[in-house]
Structure formats: structure tokens, C-alpha cells
Amino acid sequence: MRTNTAKRRINSMSPWKYGLLIFTLIITALSALPSWYGENAAVLIGHAPSSSPNVVELQQLLQADGVEVKHILQQGDETRVILVENTQQSEARATLQQFLPHTDTLSLAMVPAAPAWLTNLGFSPIKLGLDLRGGVQLLLEVDVDEVYRSHSQQLADNLRQQFRGQGLAGNHVGISGPGTLELKLRDAEAKQFAQQWLAKDYPQWQARAGNGDDLKLSLRDEERTNIRNLTVEQNLQTMRSRIEQLGITEALVQRQGEARIRIELPGVQDPAAAKSVIGATASLAFYQLDEHGSEIRPLVLQTRDGDSVRLVNRPVLTGDSIIDARSGIGEYGRPEVNITLDGAGGRRMSDFSSKNIGKPMATAFSEYSRDSRGNTVKNSEVINVATIQSALAHRFVITGLDSVEKSRELALLLRAGSLTAPVSIIEERTIGPSLGAENIENGMAALALGMSISLLFMGLWYRRLGWVANLALSANLVMLLGLMALIPGAVLTLPGIAGLVLTIGMAIDTNVLIFERIKDRLEKGKRFAVAIDQGFNSAFATILDANITTLITAAILYWIGNGPIQGFALTLGLGLLTSMFTGVFASRALINLAYGRNSDKQLRV
């Protein structure tokens, strides 16, 4: 009979596990270190490498306007102007904009204050949310009804043309609401033709019988939902482009609900400038003048001088085809906007202009706003009527603007894209930098207090094991901060700091479960080394179950929440992972090294 005399070696770990632990702690500690140094407010100047601005001139210019500069760094095609005060970013940007050529780009940013060797390794501070850094939060509502009306208008125009083409006179097509039409038809023949044509070319419209041979048309529910989703998504992209054009970094733009957009602009201290562009809905359209009277009812708009201009109701080209727009000064000192069209738009403009040389073409500017009742009002005016002298290509110039500032604003809006539907700001929150700094101070004080009490409790209650666990608890906090700095898109908010404090409690709970199991084994007469081994092994399943259930809750919070709720959920979820790693893995490694090999003595915890 053979007996197995081999014994499992308890409280020992492979060298590669110790190596993995040390490597993880070093990387996360380096990642967390830049957050200790904080960030500096800066204005970033983008330029060609061969046309870098003079550093001395920049510093003198800003100091003359009362802007305190910490230092200016130049590298390649970027110059960083680091400021002393965070509140002077907008002022510095306005000063530099007047001095630098229009080809240079300016953007506001927060740059790391950490040493260069840390940033060169790719580490950066944790991104702070709006409630900690200060800034502006806007809630915008997209007027999808305006898009439904445009679909109704398009169908109504096509129906009128079809009736004329078939020789069916005496039919009336009217728009009764957003996404609804009423057809007053003369006879059954017109009704049958309309139904067949709609079923073939416009299946997304539903036709219902009205009085006599009349029909009522409406967009189907699934089509309304599809149009709404596409409209909001396109407006989201346009909003992001506009914010990029404003030079605001680290902004958050996301959908909220069915037709609302939430925008967070951390660090922005001039909300009026951001609102004037973000909340604007502006576009250009180019029209042929209706000089001889067309079959379709003409569009009549006013010029800025109050004169009426009759336009063909269908634009030659809309702002959707504009891919670039630059403001400038013409040869007579008048403001102008240089337009660049995409390929399809350039071909349409070239075809139209080559066939209409010597004829006038009007440029119409449209803006949307809200009246006192909350209804969307479209204000359009003709800003320019010019005679086509030659065939226009994909680049041309529009004039007739009031000022250089107007030309810059119009160029920015066109360059960022035209919104597919009007938007209105229905809620605005502004958090000053001083309040953000106070939130950070209070949050960190709560974190420090919770950490100190927890460390003291563990050290006094569990004595030698407790002090080892305190090292793991400190490592847990460093790892959590390091992970948040490493993960792209992770933002620390005020509820996120609450998540940090809660994570300390979760990490303490992990160690308490393990140490209580160790104490139970010691009370049963087990040697200290055996009690450690059995305590960790028996507690692992309980720790895993408890953390997984909480992790599921954190994942659900992150999925259905937004803003601060997501910040809390992210911190909680990462904290659960780091607390398991340090509580089970790091604590075990330290206790193994310190006490795990003492297999002959019975020691008290």
C-alpha cells in the first residue's frame, strides 16, 4: 500500500505573482502621481512650425492686458501659454485672437502641472467633472416638429407636381401639422392616383380616408421615431463640431431622453460666448430670383434694408454642402466669408451658375429662435444679391455682412455645420471655479477623515494583521486613482469622491471577512500559518459573491445614469476591483512574507 507523503506548501506564492503585484503598484502609482501636482489653465496656439509666434511678444501683450503668465512652451506646431489664474483663460484667448493671424487656431485647455518626465511617459492627471472644476452645463431641446414640417412640405410640393403632370387640376394639398397633410381631392380618380403613387414612392406615409374623396396623410410612428433619432444624432455631431471650433476641450455632449442634449463645458468661465454659438441655429441657402413668376408659390424674404425679394421656392444649394468657411476682409475693406463646397455641392453650383451667367442669385441667412410661448420662429433675410459674372466653382465669396464680428460668427457656424433642427436652451447651470475648488476641498477632507479612522480601527482591532492590511488599503486608494487616470473618458465628479470613500469601506469589509475567519481558526487551536491559509481560502467565495453583486449594481447605474451618477458608478466599480485585488492578493502576499511561514507557534491576532 502506497501513502502520499507530499504536503502542500501553504502561504507561499510564485515569484511571478510577486512580480506582477510590484509591477501593478508601480504603474498605478506613477499614473496617480500627476493628479497630486494638479493642472494649469492654458491657451493652446496651433500654427505652422515655420511661423511660431514670438514668445517675448506674447508675454508682453498678455501682461499689458493684465493676464498673468506662468510660462510659455513651444514645441513643433503648438505653443502653450500657461496662465497663473484659471479665470483668465477667456480673457487671454480674446487678447491673442486679436494679435495672431487668422490661420492660427486657439483652444482652451487644462494642462498637467506634473514634471515633464512624468508626462513624457504618457501619464496625465484625472479629469475633473463640472462640479469639481467649475464651468457651464446646458440642457437643450431639439425641435423635431420642424423636421416633420420639412418632410410634409417636401411631400406637398411633390404631390402638386404629380397632379399637374397627370393633368389632375382642382386638387388642394395642405399641411395640417408636423408630419401631417390633408388632401382635398376633386374625384375618385385623383384619390386612386394619390394612393397608388404614395404606396410606391412614399411608403413611410400612411393614408386614411377623410370626407368624401379626401385623404389624410401622416408619417408612420416608426418613421417618426427614426427621423427623431437621426435628427438628434446629427445635432449631437454638429454640437461637438461647434464646441471644437470654439476651442473648448474636455466637453461632454450626450443625448438625454428622446429629444434633448446635455452639454457640459468644464472650465468655461464665459458662458455667454458659448451659448451664443451652441444655442444658435443658422444656415445659408442660395436661391435663384423669381423674376418671371414660377409655377410654385415664390418665397418672399426681406433684405436688411427692408426691401422685398421674390425667390424661387427651392434653393439652389443649402448649407449642408459647405465644408469650410473663413471670414476675411475684401478688397474694399468690407467683411466677407470665403465658402468651400464639397464635391456634390460644387458640381451643383457649377452647373447652375454656368447656365445662369448674367442673372442674379441671392444668399439667404436663416436663424431659429423661441417666442414667448415657446414656439419655434424662423427668421430669414437676404444678406446678398449678386449677379453671376462667371461659372462658380467649389470656392466663392459672399459679402453683405454688417461687421467683421458677424462674418466670423457666420463662418464659425457654417464651418461647424448647420443643425438639422432648431434647438433651444431650456436649462442652464453655472458653477464657479471657487465652488468647484470648495467641492474638491470638502470631498478630499471627507476622504482623508474616513481613511484615517479606518486605518486606526484596523490597526487597533486586528493589531499586527491590521497594520499589514493598512498597507494594502493605502495601495488600494493609489491603484484606484491610478486606474481612473489611465482609463480614457473617466471623469472624477463629486459623487465620484463619495464613491472613493465608499470604496474604503468595501476594502475594509474584505479584510474584516478574512481576519475574522483567521480568528475563528485560531480559536479552534490551529497554528497561525494554518489559520492564515484556511482563513483566506474560506473567505474568498464570500468576498467574490458580495463584490460581484455590487459590481452588477454599479454597471446598471453606469448604463442608465448620466453625468454625476456615471461618475459615482465608475468609481464604485473600479473600487470594487481594486479592493478585491489588494484585499485578497496584496494582503495575502504581505502576510505570507511577514507571518505565513511561522508554522510552529500559536500567535494571537
C-alpha positions as CSV (number, residue, x, y, z in Angstrom):
1,M,0.0,0.0,0.0
2,R,1.4,3.4,-1.0
3,T,0.9,6.5,1.0
4,N,1.1,10.1,-0.3
5,T,3.5,11.8,2.0
6,A,3.7,15.0,-0.1
7,K,2.3,18.0,1.6
8,R,1.0,21.2,0.0
9,R,3.2,24.1,0.9
10,I,1.0,26.7,2.5
11,N,1.3,30.5,2.5
12,S,3.6,30.7,-0.5
13,M,3.3,32.4,-3.8
14,S,5.2,32.0,-7.1
15,P,7.8,34.7,-7.8
16,W,5.9,35.8,-10.9
17,K,2.9,36.7,-8.7
18,Y,5.1,39.0,-6.6
19,G,6.5,40.5,-9.7
20,L,3.0,41.2,-11.1
21,L,2.0,42.8,-7.8
22,I,5.0,45.1,-7.8
23,F,4.6,46.0,-11.4
24,T,0.9,46.9,-11.0
25,L,1.6,49.0,-7.9
26,I,4.4,50.9,-9.7
27,I,2.4,51.6,-12.8
28,T,-0.7,52.8,-10.9
29,A,1.4,54.9,-8.6
30,L,3.0,56.6,-11.5
31,S,-0.4,57.1,-13.1
32,A,-1.8,58.6,-9.9
33,L,1.2,60.9,-9.3
34,P,0.3,63.7,-11.8
35,S,-3.1,64.2,-10.1
36,W,-1.1,65.2,-7.0
37,Y,0.5,68.1,-8.9
38,G,-2.8,69.2,-10.4
39,E,-3.4,71.2,-13.6
40,N,-2.7,74.6,-15.0
41,A,-5.0,76.7,-17.2
42,A,-3.6,77.3,-20.6
43,V,-4.3,78.6,-24.1
44,L,-3.1,76.4,-26.9
45,I,-2.0,78.0,-30.1
46,G,-1.9,75.8,-33.2
47,H,0.3,77.1,-36.1
48,A,2.6,76.1,-38.8
49,P,6.1,75.0,-37.5
50,S,7.7,77.7,-39.6
51,S,5.5,80.5,-38.2
52,S,5.8,80.2,-34.4
53,P,4.8,83.4,-32.6
54,N,7.5,85.3,-30.7
55,V,7.4,84.2,-27.0
56,V,8.5,87.6,-25.7
57,E,5.9,89.5,-27.7
58,L,3.2,87.1,-26.5
59,Q,4.2,87.6,-22.8
60,Q,4.3,91.4,-23.1
61,L,1.0,91.5,-24.9
62,L,-0.8,89.5,-22.2
63,Q,0.8,91.3,-19.4
64,A,-0.3,94.6,-20.9
65,D,-3.9,93.3,-20.7
66,G,-3.4,92.2,-17.1
67,V,-3.1,88.5,-17.8
68,E,-0.5,86.8,-15.6
69,V,1.6,84.2,-17.5
70,K,3.4,81.5,-15.7
71,H,5.5,80.4,-18.7
72,I,5.2,79.7,-22.5
73,L,6.3,76.5,-24.1
74,Q,6.8,75.9,-27.8
75,Q,7.0,72.5,-29.4
76,G,6.6,71.8,-33.1
77,D,3.3,73.3,-34.4
78,E,1.9,74.2,-30.9
79,T,2.6,76.9,-28.4
80,R,1.3,76.6,-24.9
81,V,0.6,79.7,-22.9
82,I,0.4,78.6,-19.2
83,L,-1.6,81.0,-17.0
84,V,-1.3,81.8,-13.3
85,E,-5.1,82.2,-12.8
86,N,-7.6,79.8,-14.2
87,T,-10.2,82.5,-14.5
88,Q,-8.2,84.4,-17.2
89,Q,-8.4,81.8,-19.9
90,S,-11.1,83.5,-21.9
91,E,-9.5,86.9,-21.5
92,A,-6.2,85.6,-22.7
93,R,-7.8,83.9,-25.7
94,A,-9.5,87.1,-26.7
95,T,-6.3,89.1,-26.5
96,L,-4.3,86.5,-28.5
97,Q,-7.1,86.3,-31.1
98,Q,-6.6,90.0,-32.0
99,F,-2.8,89.6,-32.3
100,L,-2.3,86.3,-34.1
101,P,-3.1,85.6,-37.8
102,H,-6.5,84.1,-38.6
103,T,-4.8,80.9,-39.8
104,D,-3.7,80.1,-36.2
105,T,-6.1,78.1,-34.0
106,L,-6.8,78.9,-30.4
107,S,-8.2,76.5,-27.8
108,L,-8.7,76.5,-24.1
109,A,-7.3,73.6,-22.1
110,M,-6.1,72.4,-18.7
111,V,-2.5,71.0,-19.0
112,P,-0.7,68.9,-16.4
113,A,1.5,70.7,-13.8
114,A,3.5,67.5,-13.3
115,P,7.2,67.3,-14.2
116,A,8.0,66.7,-17.8
117,W,9.4,63.2,-17.2
118,L,6.0,62.0,-16.0
119,T,4.0,63.5,-18.9
120,N,6.6,62.2,-21.4
121,L,5.8,58.7,-20.1
122,G,2.2,59.2,-21.1
123,F,0.7,59.8,-17.6
124,S,-1.8,62.6,-17.0
125,P,-4.0,63.8,-14.1
126,I,-7.5,62.6,-13.5
127,K,-10.1,64.5,-15.5
128,L,-12.4,66.5,-13.2
129,G,-16.1,66.9,-13.7
130,L,-18.1,70.1,-13.9
131,D,-18.9,70.1,-10.2
132,L,-15.2,70.0,-9.3
133,R,-13.6,72.2,-11.9
134,G,-16.4,74.6,-12.4
135,G,-18.0,75.6,-15.8
136,V,-21.3,75.6,-17.6
137,Q,-24.0,72.9,-18.1
138,L,-26.6,73.4,-20.7
139,L,-29.7,71.4,-21.5
140,L,-31.0,71.9,-25.0
141,E,-34.2,70.7,-26.6
142,V,-34.3,69.7,-30.3
143,D,-37.5,70.9,-32.1
144,V,-38.2,67.8,-34.1
145,D,-41.5,69.2,-35.2
146,E,-39.7,71.5,-37.6
147,V,-38.1,68.5,-39.3
148,Y,-41.5,66.8,-39.6
149,R,-42.8,70.0,-41.2
150,S,-40.0,70.0,-43.7
151,H,-40.9,66.4,-44.7
152,S,-44.5,67.5,-45.0
153,Q,-43.5,70.4,-47.2
154,Q,-41.4,68.2,-49.5
155,L,-44.2,65.7,-49.9
156,A,-46.8,68.5,-50.6
157,D,-44.6,70.1,-53.3
158,N,-44.1,66.7,-55.0
159,L,-47.8,65.9,-54.8
160,R,-48.7,69.2,-56.5
161,Q,-46.2,68.5,-59.3
162,Q,-47.5,65.0,-59.8
163,F,-51.1,66.2,-60.0
164,R,-50.1,68.8,-62.6
165,G,-48.1,66.2,-64.5
166,Q,-51.2,64.0,-64.7
167,G,-53.5,66.8,-65.7
168,L,-55.4,66.5,-62.4
169,A,-56.4,70.0,-61.6
170,G,-58.6,71.2,-58.8
171,N,-56.9,69.3,-56.0
172,H,-55.7,71.0,-52.8
173,V,-52.7,69.9,-50.8
174,G,-52.5,71.5,-47.3
175,I,-50.2,71.0,-44.4
176,S,-52.3,70.4,-41.3
177,G,-49.4,69.9,-38.7
178,P,-46.0,68.5,-38.2
179,G,-45.9,65.3,-40.3
180,T,-49.5,65.5,-41.4
181,L,-51.2,66.6,-44.7
182,E,-54.8,67.0,-45.8
183,L,-55.7,66.3,-49.5
184,K,-59.0,67.7,-50.7
185,L,-59.4,65.8,-54.0
186,R,-62.0,66.5,-56.7
187,D,-62.9,62.9,-57.5
188,A,-62.2,59.2,-57.1
189,E,-59.6,59.3,-60.0
190,A,-57.4,61.7,-58.1
191,K,-57.8,59.7,-54.9
192,Q,-56.8,56.5,-56.6
193,F,-53.8,58.1,-58.3
194,A,-52.6,59.6,-54.9
195,Q,-52.9,56.4,-53.1
196,Q,-51.0,54.4,-55.7
197,W,-48.3,57.0,-56.0
198,L,-47.9,57.2,-52.2
199,A,-47.7,53.4,-51.8
200,K,-45.0,53.3,-54.4
201,D,-42.8,56.3,-53.7
202,Y,-43.7,57.2,-50.1
203,P,-44.5,54.0,-48.1
204,Q,-43.4,55.8,-44.9
205,W,-46.6,57.8,-45.1
206,Q,-50.0,56.4,-44.0
207,A,-53.1,57.5,-45.9
208,R,-56.5,57.5,-44.2
209,A,-59.9,58.3,-45.7
210,G,-61.4,61.7,-44.9
211,N,-64.7,63.3,-46.1
212,G,-65.7,62.1,-49.5
213,D,-62.7,61.5,-51.7
214,D,-60.4,63.4,-49.3
215,L,-57.3,61.8,-47.7
216,K,-55.4,62.5,-44.5
217,L,-51.7,61.7,-44.6
218,S,-49.4,61.2,-41.6
219,L,-46.0,59.9,-41.0
220,R,-46.0,56.4,-39.6
221,D,-44.9,56.0,-35.9
222,E,-41.8,54.0,-36.8
223,E,-40.8,56.7,-39.3
224,R,-41.3,59.5,-36.8
225,T,-39.1,57.6,-34.3
226,N,-36.4,57.0,-37.0
227,I,-36.5,60.7,-38.1
228,R,-36.2,61.9,-34.4
229,N,-33.3,59.6,-33.7
230,L,-31.4,60.6,-36.8
231,T,-32.1,64.3,-36.2
232,V,-30.9,64.2,-32.6
233,E,-27.8,62.1,-33.5
234,Q,-26.9,64.6,-36.3
235,N,-27.4,67.5,-34.0
236,L,-25.1,65.8,-31.5
237,Q,-22.3,65.6,-34.1
238,T,-22.9,69.2,-35.1
239,M,-22.7,70.3,-31.4
240,R,-19.5,68.5,-30.9
241,S,-18.1,70.2,-34.0
242,R,-19.2,73.6,-32.8
243,I,-17.5,73.1,-29.4
244,E,-14.3,72.1,-31.2
245,Q,-14.5,75.3,-33.2
246,L,-14.9,77.3,-30.0
247,G,-11.7,75.7,-28.7
248,I,-13.2,74.1,-25.7
249,T,-11.6,70.8,-24.7
250,E,-12.9,68.0,-22.4
251,A,-16.5,68.9,-23.1
252,L,-19.3,66.4,-22.7
253,V,-22.1,66.2,-25.3
254,Q,-24.6,63.4,-24.9
255,R,-28.2,62.7,-25.6
256,Q,-30.7,62.9,-22.7
257,G,-34.2,61.5,-23.2
258,E,-35.9,61.5,-26.6
259,A,-35.0,64.9,-28.0
260,R,-32.7,66.6,-25.5
261,I,-29.0,67.2,-25.5
262,R,-26.9,67.8,-22.4
263,I,-23.6,69.7,-22.7
264,E,-21.0,70.1,-20.0
265,L,-18.2,72.6,-20.5
266,P,-15.7,72.2,-17.7
267,G,-13.5,75.2,-17.1
268,V,-15.6,77.7,-19.2
269,Q,-15.9,81.0,-17.3
270,D,-17.7,82.9,-20.1
271,P,-21.0,81.1,-20.7
272,A,-22.4,83.9,-22.8
273,A,-19.9,83.3,-25.6
274,A,-20.5,79.5,-25.6
275,K,-24.3,79.9,-25.5
276,S,-24.3,82.4,-28.5
277,V,-22.8,79.7,-30.7
278,I,-24.1,76.4,-29.2
279,G,-27.7,77.6,-29.0
280,A,-27.7,79.2,-32.4
281,T,-29.3,77.5,-35.4
282,A,-28.1,79.3,-38.5
283,S,-27.6,78.3,-42.1
284,L,-27.1,79.7,-45.6
285,A,-29.1,78.9,-48.7
286,F,-28.6,80.2,-52.2
287,Y,-31.6,81.0,-54.3
288,Q,-32.4,82.0,-57.8
289,L,-34.5,85.1,-58.1
290,D,-38.1,84.6,-59.3
291,E,-38.1,87.3,-62.0
292,H,-40.8,86.0,-64.3
293,G,-43.0,84.1,-61.9
294,S,-42.8,80.3,-61.4
295,E,-45.4,77.7,-61.1
296,I,-44.7,77.1,-57.4
297,R,-45.5,79.8,-54.9
298,P,-42.4,82.0,-54.6
299,L,-40.5,82.6,-51.4
300,V,-40.6,86.3,-50.4
301,L,-37.9,87.5,-48.0
302,Q,-36.8,90.9,-46.8
303,T,-33.3,92.4,-47.2
304,R,-31.6,94.2,-44.3
305,D,-32.7,97.5,-46.0
306,G,-36.3,96.4,-45.8
307,D,-36.8,95.6,-49.5
308,S,-38.8,92.5,-50.5
309,V,-37.1,89.9,-52.7
310,R,-39.0,87.2,-54.6
311,L,-37.1,83.9,-54.7
312,V,-37.7,80.5,-56.4
313,N,-39.1,78.4,-53.5
314,R,-36.4,75.7,-53.9
315,P,-32.8,76.6,-53.0
316,V,-30.0,76.0,-55.5
317,L,-27.8,74.9,-52.6
318,T,-28.1,74.7,-48.8
319,G,-25.5,75.0,-46.0
320,D,-25.2,71.2,-45.8
321,S,-22.8,71.3,-48.7
322,I,-20.4,73.7,-47.1
323,I,-17.2,72.0,-45.8
324,D,-15.3,75.2,-44.9
325,A,-16.0,78.8,-44.3
326,R,-13.4,81.5,-43.5
327,S,-14.0,85.1,-42.6
328,G,-11.9,87.8,-44.2
329,I,-11.7,91.4,-45.5
330,G,-12.5,92.1,-49.1
331,E,-10.6,94.4,-51.4
332,Y,-12.8,97.4,-50.4
333,G,-12.3,96.7,-46.7
334,R,-15.7,95.0,-46.3
335,P,-16.2,91.8,-44.3
336,E,-16.7,88.7,-46.3
337,V,-16.9,84.9,-45.9
338,N,-14.9,82.6,-48.2
339,I,-17.0,79.4,-48.9
340,T,-15.7,76.0,-49.8
341,L,-18.2,73.4,-51.0
342,D,-18.0,69.6,-51.1
343,G,-17.8,67.7,-54.4
344,A,-21.6,67.3,-54.9
345,G,-22.3,70.9,-53.9
346,G,-19.5,72.2,-56.1
347,R,-21.0,70.4,-59.1
348,R,-24.5,71.7,-58.4
349,M,-23.2,75.3,-58.1
350,S,-21.1,75.0,-61.2
351,D,-24.0,73.6,-63.3
352,F,-26.4,76.3,-62.0
353,S,-24.0,79.3,-62.4
354,S,-22.8,78.2,-65.9
355,K,-26.4,78.2,-67.1
356,N,-27.4,81.5,-65.4
357,I,-24.5,83.9,-66.2
358,G,-25.7,87.4,-66.1
359,K,-28.6,86.6,-63.8
360,P,-28.9,87.4,-60.0
361,M,-28.5,84.9,-57.2
362,A,-29.5,85.6,-53.6
363,T,-27.9,84.5,-50.4
364,A,-30.4,83.9,-47.6
365,F,-29.4,83.7,-43.9
366,S,-31.8,81.9,-41.5
367,E,-31.9,81.7,-37.7
368,Y,-34.3,80.0,-35.4
369,S,-35.4,81.3,-32.0
370,R,-38.2,80.8,-29.5
371,D,-41.0,83.2,-28.9
372,S,-42.7,83.9,-25.5
373,R,-44.9,80.9,-25.9
374,G,-42.1,78.5,-26.6
375,N,-42.8,78.1,-30.2
376,T,-40.0,77.9,-32.8
377,V,-39.8,81.0,-35.0
378,K,-37.7,81.0,-38.2
379,N,-36.2,84.4,-39.2
380,S,-34.8,84.6,-42.7
381,E,-33.3,87.5,-44.6
382,V,-31.4,88.1,-47.8
383,I,-27.9,89.3,-47.0
384,N,-26.6,89.4,-50.5
385,V,-27.9,89.6,-54.1
386,A,-25.2,89.4,-56.7
387,T,-25.1,88.9,-60.4
388,I,-23.3,85.8,-61.6
389,Q,-20.4,87.0,-63.7
390,S,-18.9,83.6,-64.5
391,A,-19.3,80.0,-63.7
392,L,-18.7,79.4,-60.0
393,A,-16.5,76.5,-58.8
394,H,-16.4,74.9,-55.4
395,R,-14.9,78.1,-53.9
396,F,-16.5,81.5,-53.9
397,V,-17.1,84.5,-51.7
398,I,-20.3,86.0,-50.1
399,T,-20.5,89.6,-49.0
400,G,-23.1,91.9,-47.5
401,L,-22.3,91.3,-43.8
402,D,-22.6,94.1,-41.2
403,S,-19.3,93.7,-39.4
404,V,-16.1,91.6,-39.1
405,E,-17.6,90.0,-35.9
406,K,-20.7,88.9,-37.9
407,S,-18.6,87.4,-40.6
408,R,-16.5,85.5,-38.0
409,E,-19.6,84.2,-36.3
410,L,-21.3,83.1,-39.5
411,A,-18.1,81.4,-40.7
412,L,-17.8,79.5,-37.4
413,L,-21.4,78.3,-37.6
414,L,-21.1,77.2,-41.2
415,R,-17.8,75.6,-40.6
416,A,-19.2,73.6,-37.6
417,G,-22.3,72.6,-39.6
418,S,-25.9,73.5,-39.8
419,L,-28.3,71.9,-37.3
420,T,-30.9,69.7,-38.9
421,A,-33.5,71.1,-36.4
422,P,-33.7,74.2,-34.2
423,V,-32.5,73.8,-30.6
424,S,-33.3,76.0,-27.6
425,I,-31.6,76.2,-24.2
426,I,-34.2,75.2,-21.6
427,E,-31.9,74.9,-18.6
428,E,-28.5,76.4,-17.7
429,R,-26.3,75.8,-14.7
430,T,-23.1,77.7,-14.0
431,I,-20.6,76.5,-11.3
432,G,-17.8,78.9,-10.5
433,P,-14.2,77.8,-10.1
434,S,-14.3,78.8,-6.4
435,L,-17.3,76.5,-5.7
436,G,-15.5,73.7,-7.6
437,A,-12.4,74.2,-5.5
438,E,-14.5,74.1,-2.4
439,N,-16.1,70.8,-3.5
440,I,-12.7,69.3,-4.0
441,E,-11.5,70.5,-0.6
442,N,-14.6,69.2,1.2
443,G,-14.5,65.9,-0.7
444,M,-10.8,65.3,0.0
445,A,-11.4,66.2,3.7
446,A,-14.1,63.6,3.9
447,L,-11.9,61.0,2.2
448,A,-8.9,61.8,4.5
449,L,-11.1,61.5,7.6
450,G,-12.7,58.2,6.5
451,M,-9.3,56.8,5.6
452,S,-7.7,57.9,8.9
453,I,-10.4,56.4,11.1
454,S,-10.4,53.2,9.0
455,L,-6.6,52.8,9.3
456,L,-6.8,53.4,13.1
457,F,-9.6,50.9,13.6
458,M,-7.8,48.2,11.7
459,G,-4.5,48.8,13.5
460,L,-6.0,48.7,17.0
461,W,-8.6,46.0,16.5
462,Y,-6.5,43.5,14.5
463,R,-3.1,44.6,15.6
464,R,-0.3,43.0,13.5
465,L,-2.6,41.8,10.7
466,G,-4.4,45.1,10.8
467,W,-1.3,47.1,10.2
468,V,-0.4,44.9,7.2
469,A,-3.9,45.4,5.9
470,N,-3.4,49.2,6.2
471,L,-0.6,49.0,3.7
472,A,-2.9,47.1,1.3
473,L,-5.7,49.7,2.0
474,S,-3.3,52.6,1.1
475,A,-2.3,50.7,-2.0
476,N,-5.9,50.3,-2.9
477,L,-6.5,54.0,-2.9
478,V,-3.4,54.6,-5.0
479,M,-4.4,51.9,-7.5
480,L,-7.9,53.3,-7.8
481,L,-6.7,56.9,-8.6
482,G,-4.1,55.5,-11.0
483,L,-6.8,53.4,-12.9
484,M,-9.1,56.4,-13.2
485,A,-6.3,58.4,-14.7
486,L,-5.4,55.6,-17.1
487,I,-8.9,54.9,-18.4
488,P,-9.9,57.1,-21.4
489,G,-13.1,59.1,-20.7
490,A,-13.1,58.5,-16.9
491,V,-14.1,61.7,-15.1
492,L,-14.0,62.3,-11.3
493,T,-17.1,64.1,-10.0
494,L,-18.3,65.0,-6.5
495,P,-20.4,61.8,-6.3
496,G,-17.2,60.0,-7.5
497,I,-15.4,61.2,-4.4
498,A,-18.3,59.7,-2.4
499,G,-17.6,56.5,-4.3
500,L,-13.9,56.7,-3.2
501,V,-15.0,57.0,0.4
502,L,-17.4,54.0,-0.1
503,T,-14.6,52.0,-1.7
504,I,-12.6,52.4,1.5
505,G,-15.4,50.8,3.4
506,M,-15.7,48.0,0.8
507,A,-11.9,47.3,1.1
508,I,-12.2,47.3,4.9
509,D,-15.0,44.8,4.7
510,T,-12.9,42.4,2.6
511,N,-10.1,42.4,5.2
512,V,-12.6,42.1,8.1
513,L,-14.1,38.9,6.5
514,I,-10.6,37.4,6.1
515,F,-9.3,38.3,9.5
516,E,-12.5,37.0,11.3
517,R,-12.1,33.7,9.5
518,I,-8.4,33.6,10.7
519,K,-9.5,34.3,14.3
520,D,-12.1,31.5,14.1
521,R,-9.4,29.1,13.1
522,L,-7.0,30.3,15.9
523,E,-9.8,29.8,18.5
524,K,-10.1,26.2,17.2
525,G,-6.4,25.6,18.1
526,K,-4.9,25.9,14.6
527,R,-1.4,27.1,14.1
528,F,-1.1,30.7,12.9
529,A,0.2,29.7,9.5
530,V,-2.6,27.2,9.0
531,A,-5.2,29.7,10.2
532,I,-4.0,32.3,7.7
533,D,-4.1,29.8,4.9
534,Q,-7.6,28.5,5.8
535,G,-8.9,32.0,6.6
536,F,-8.0,33.4,3.2
537,N,-9.3,30.3,1.3
538,S,-12.7,30.1,3.1
539,A,-13.4,33.9,2.9
540,F,-12.6,34.1,-0.9
541,A,-16.0,32.8,-2.1
542,T,-18.0,35.1,0.2
543,I,-15.9,38.1,-0.9
544,L,-16.4,37.2,-4.5
545,D,-20.2,36.9,-4.2
546,A,-20.5,40.1,-2.3
547,N,-18.4,42.1,-4.8
548,I,-20.0,40.7,-7.9
549,T,-23.5,41.6,-6.8
550,T,-22.4,45.2,-6.0
551,L,-20.5,45.3,-9.3
552,I,-23.6,44.4,-11.2
553,T,-25.4,47.3,-9.4
554,A,-22.6,49.7,-10.4
555,A,-22.8,48.5,-14.0
556,I,-26.5,49.2,-14.1
557,L,-26.1,52.6,-12.6
558,Y,-23.4,53.5,-15.2
559,W,-25.6,52.2,-18.1
560,I,-28.8,54.0,-17.2
561,G,-27.3,57.0,-15.5
562,N,-25.7,60.1,-16.8
563,G,-23.1,62.7,-15.6
564,P,-22.6,62.6,-11.8
565,I,-24.4,59.2,-11.5
566,Q,-22.0,57.7,-14.0
567,G,-19.1,59.2,-12.2
568,F,-20.2,57.5,-8.9
569,A,-20.8,54.2,-10.7
570,L,-17.4,54.2,-12.4
571,T,-15.6,55.0,-9.1
572,L,-17.6,52.3,-7.3
573,G,-17.0,49.7,-9.9
574,L,-13.2,50.3,-10.2
575,G,-13.0,50.4,-6.4
576,L,-14.6,47.0,-6.1
577,L,-12.0,45.5,-8.5
578,T,-9.0,47.2,-6.7
579,S,-10.3,46.3,-3.2
580,M,-10.5,42.6,-4.2
581,F,-7.0,42.8,-5.7
582,T,-5.4,44.5,-2.7
583,G,-7.6,42.8,-0.1
584,V,-7.1,39.2,-1.3
585,F,-3.9,39.4,-3.4
586,A,-1.8,42.1,-1.9
587,S,-2.7,41.5,1.7
588,R,-2.0,37.7,1.3
589,A,1.4,38.5,-0.2
590,L,2.4,40.8,2.7
591,I,1.0,38.5,5.4
592,N,2.7,35.5,3.8
593,L,6.1,37.3,3.9
594,A,5.6,38.5,7.4
595,Y,3.9,35.7,9.3
596,G,2.8,32.9,7.0
597,R,5.9,30.7,7.5
598,N,5.6,30.6,11.3
599,S,4.1,27.2,11.4
600,D,5.2,26.1,14.8
601,K,4.0,28.8,17.1
602,Q,0.5,29.8,18.1
603,L,0.2,33.6,17.9
604,R,-2.7,35.9,18.8
605,V,-4.0,38.3,16.3
